[in-house]
Amino acid sequence: MLPDIDIAVYWVLYWFGFALSEVHRTFTHTLLFAALFFLVSVATWKLKNKEFGRHHLKIHTMLWIIGLGILIHLGLDGILGGVVIPLYPFFSWSFGINLIGMLPAPLGNIFYPCLDAALLVLWLIYIEWKHKISDFI
């Protein structure tokens, strides 16, 4: 979800005359944005840092996961939901299949809510299976 932080930025830039198309899928939807997290991860690899929680995650591991998540986000945006310009602002080359745009309008309109619901159910099943959350209810 981090690449979509540009939507929050748009809420501010709207008052200065910017259109959503000028803000969304620009700087945060690039390979450079993912590379930033990978580079910071490598730079913090040797640093002694505190571990997060009982799972013993380290800062460099979290940054690496965020970078990987950004790459997956870019791929899914390009395949499912439109066009991505991975080398923006240096090159205007773009890719996108927009599979959801190929669906009939009624199905295309409900695809994302259905996907969110399915992911939520799968997440809850995983949490119950792995951590027995029903014991806390």
C-alpha positions as a LaTeX table, in Angstrom:
\begin{tabular}{lrrr}
\hline
Residue & $x$ (\AA) & $y$ (\AA) & $z$ (\AA) \\
\hline
Met1 & 0.00 & 0.00 & 0.00 \\
Leu2 & 2.95 & 2.35 & 0.44 \\
Pro3 & 3.10 & 3.37 & $-3.24$ \\
Asp4 & $-0.46$ & 4.65 & $-2.92$ \\
Ile5 & 0.66 & 7.23 & $-0.36$ \\
Asp6 & 0.53 & 9.61 & $-3.32$ \\
Ile7 & $-3.28$ & 9.61 & $-2.92$ \\
Ala8 & $-2.82$ & 11.30 & 0.48 \\
Val9 & $-0.43$ & 13.77 & $-1.14$ \\
Tyr10 & $-3.07$ & 14.47 & $-3.79$ \\
Trp11 & $-5.53$ & 15.54 & $-1.08$ \\
Val12 & $-3.16$ & 18.42 & $-0.31$ \\
Leu13 & $-2.07$ & 19.16 & $-3.89$ \\
Tyr14 & $-5.69$ & 19.30 & $-5.08$ \\
Trp15 & $-6.00$ & 22.74 & $-3.48$ \\
Phe16 & $-3.07$ & 23.93 & $-5.60$ \\
Gly17 & $-4.70$ & 22.90 & $-8.87$ \\
Phe18 & $-3.18$ & 19.46 & $-9.41$ \\
Ala19 & $-5.20$ & 16.67 & $-11.01$ \\
Leu20 & $-5.10$ & 13.11 & $-9.70$ \\
Ser21 & $-3.46$ & 11.94 & $-12.92$ \\
Glu22 & $-0.56$ & 14.34 & $-12.29$ \\
Val23 & 0.10 & 12.89 & $-8.83$ \\
His24 & $-1.01$ & 9.25 & $-8.71$ \\
Arg25 & 1.29 & 6.60 & $-10.18$ \\
Thr26 & 4.19 & 8.98 & $-10.62$ \\
Phe27 & 7.11 & 9.08 & $-8.16$ \\
Thr28 & 5.89 & 6.41 & $-5.74$ \\
His29 & 5.10 & 3.94 & $-8.53$ \\
Thr30 & 8.64 & 3.68 & $-9.87$ \\
Leu31 & 11.52 & 1.28 & $-9.62$ \\
Leu32 & 13.48 & 4.11 & $-7.99$ \\
Phe33 & 11.07 & 4.16 & $-5.06$ \\
Ala34 & 11.60 & 0.42 & $-4.52$ \\
Ala35 & 15.36 & 0.81 & $-5.03$ \\
Leu36 & 15.43 & 3.46 & $-2.29$ \\
Phe37 & 14.20 & 0.90 & 0.26 \\
Phe38 & 16.61 & $-1.75$ & $-1.03$ \\
Leu39 & 19.56 & 0.65 & $-0.78$ \\
Val40 & 18.67 & 1.78 & 2.73 \\
Ser41 & 18.25 & $-1.88$ & 3.68 \\
Val42 & 21.75 & $-2.68$ & 2.43 \\
Ala43 & 23.15 & 0.42 & 4.16 \\
Thr44 & 21.67 & $-0.68$ & 7.49 \\
Trp45 & 22.66 & $-4.35$ & 7.12 \\
Lys46 & 25.74 & $-4.18$ & 9.35 \\
Leu47 & 24.32 & $-1.69$ & 11.84 \\
Lys48 & 23.48 & $-3.01$ & 15.24 \\
Asn49 & 19.80 & $-2.45$ & 15.62 \\
Lys50 & 17.07 & $-3.51$ & 17.91 \\
Glu51 & 14.82 & $-6.34$ & 16.95 \\
Phe52 & 11.10 & $-5.81$ & 16.52 \\
Gly53 & 8.93 & $-7.87$ & 18.81 \\
Arg54 & 9.08 & $-11.55$ & 19.51 \\
His55 & 9.60 & $-12.41$ & 15.83 \\
His56 & 13.08 & $-10.87$ & 15.92 \\
Leu57 & 12.65 & $-8.82$ & 12.74 \\
Lys58 & 15.43 & $-6.39$ & 12.00 \\
Ile59 & 15.22 & $-2.96$ & 10.41 \\
His60 & 17.08 & $-4.03$ & 7.26 \\
Thr61 & 14.73 & $-7.01$ & 6.87 \\
Met62 & 11.67 & $-4.79$ & 7.16 \\
Leu63 & 13.08 & $-2.36$ & 4.58 \\
Trp64 & 13.83 & $-5.25$ & 2.22 \\
Ile65 & 10.25 & $-6.54$ & 2.61 \\
Ile66 & 8.86 & $-3.05$ & 1.93 \\
Gly67 & 10.97 & $-2.80$ & $-1.25$ \\
Leu68 & 9.73 & $-6.19$ & $-2.39$ \\
Gly69 & 6.16 & $-5.18$ & $-1.60$ \\
Ile70 & 6.55 & $-2.07$ & $-3.74$ \\
Leu71 & 7.75 & $-4.18$ & $-6.68$ \\
Ile72 & 4.78 & $-6.53$ & $-6.28$ \\
His73 & 2.44 & $-3.53$ & $-6.06$ \\
Leu74 & 3.84 & $-2.11$ & $-9.31$ \\
Gly75 & 3.39 & $-5.44$ & $-11.07$ \\
Leu76 & $-0.19$ & $-5.85$ & $-9.86$ \\
Asp77 & $-1.09$ & $-2.28$ & $-10.78$ \\
Gly78 & 0.27 & $-2.82$ & $-14.28$ \\
Ile79 & $-1.42$ & $-6.16$ & $-14.76$ \\
Leu80 & $-4.76$ & $-5.50$ & $-13.09$ \\
Gly81 & $-5.47$ & $-1.83$ & $-12.95$ \\
Gly82 & $-3.96$ & 0.29 & $-15.67$ \\
Val83 & $-0.61$ & 1.72 & $-16.64$ \\
Val84 & 2.60 & 2.11 & $-14.64$ \\
Ile85 & 5.62 & 4.18 & $-15.70$ \\
Pro86 & 8.41 & 2.33 & $-13.85$ \\
Leu87 & 11.23 & 4.73 & $-14.83$ \\
Tyr88 & 9.34 & 7.99 & $-14.24$ \\
Pro89 & 10.49 & 10.86 & $-14.51$ \\
Phe90 & 13.48 & 9.81 & $-16.62$ \\
Phe91 & 11.68 & 7.79 & $-19.28$ \\
Ser92 & 8.05 & 7.73 & $-20.38$ \\
Trp93 & 8.01 & 4.01 & $-21.16$ \\
Ser94 & 4.98 & 2.42 & $-19.56$ \\
Phe95 & 3.42 & $-0.98$ & $-19.20$ \\
Gly96 & $-0.06$ & $-2.12$ & $-18.37$ \\
Ile97 & $-2.48$ & $-4.83$ & $-19.33$ \\
Asn98 & $-5.48$ & $-3.51$ & $-17.34$ \\
Leu99 & $-7.26$ & $-6.86$ & $-17.02$ \\
Ile100 & $-9.98$ & $-5.34$ & $-14.85$ \\
Gly101 & $-10.73$ & $-2.83$ & $-17.61$ \\
Met102 & $-11.48$ & $-5.77$ & $-19.90$ \\
Leu103 & $-14.24$ & $-7.03$ & $-17.62$ \\
Pro104 & $-17.84$ & $-5.94$ & $-18.20$ \\
Ala105 & $-18.55$ & $-2.74$ & $-16.22$ \\
Pro106 & $-20.70$ & $-4.33$ & $-13.49$ \\
Leu107 & $-17.99$ & $-6.92$ & $-12.76$ \\
Gly108 & $-15.15$ & $-4.41$ & $-13.03$ \\
Asn109 & $-16.87$ & $-2.14$ & $-10.50$ \\
Ile110 & $-17.04$ & $-4.87$ & $-7.85$ \\
Phe111 & $-13.68$ & $-6.55$ & $-8.50$ \\
Tyr112 & $-11.63$ & $-4.59$ & $-5.95$ \\
Pro113 & $-14.19$ & $-4.85$ & $-3.12$ \\
Cys114 & $-14.44$ & $-8.61$ & $-3.77$ \\
Leu115 & $-10.66$ & $-8.94$ & $-3.82$ \\
Asp116 & $-10.41$ & $-7.02$ & $-0.53$ \\
Ala117 & $-13.07$ & $-9.25$ & 1.05 \\
Ala118 & $-11.36$ & $-12.44$ & $-0.15$ \\
Leu119 & $-7.98$ & $-11.28$ & 1.17 \\
Leu120 & $-9.55$ & $-10.38$ & 4.51 \\
Val121 & $-11.14$ & $-13.82$ & 4.83 \\
Leu122 & $-7.87$ & $-15.53$ & 3.90 \\
Trp123 & $-6.00$ & $-13.37$ & 6.40 \\
Leu124 & $-8.46$ & $-14.22$ & 9.18 \\
Ile125 & $-8.21$ & $-17.94$ & 8.37 \\
Tyr126 & $-4.42$ & $-17.70$ & 8.52 \\
Ile127 & $-4.47$ & $-15.78$ & 11.82 \\
Glu128 & $-6.87$ & $-18.32$ & 13.34 \\
Trp129 & $-4.82$ & $-21.26$ & 12.08 \\
Lys130 & $-1.46$ & $-19.82$ & 13.11 \\
His131 & $-2.28$ & $-17.84$ & 16.27 \\
Lys132 & $-5.67$ & $-19.15$ & 17.43 \\
Ile133 & $-7.29$ & $-15.71$ & 17.70 \\
Ser134 & $-10.60$ & $-17.31$ & 18.69 \\
Asp135 & $-9.03$ & $-17.95$ & 22.10 \\
Phe136 & $-9.07$ & $-14.18$ & 22.71 \\
Ile137 & $-12.78$ & $-13.69$ & 21.96 \\
\hline
\end{tabular}
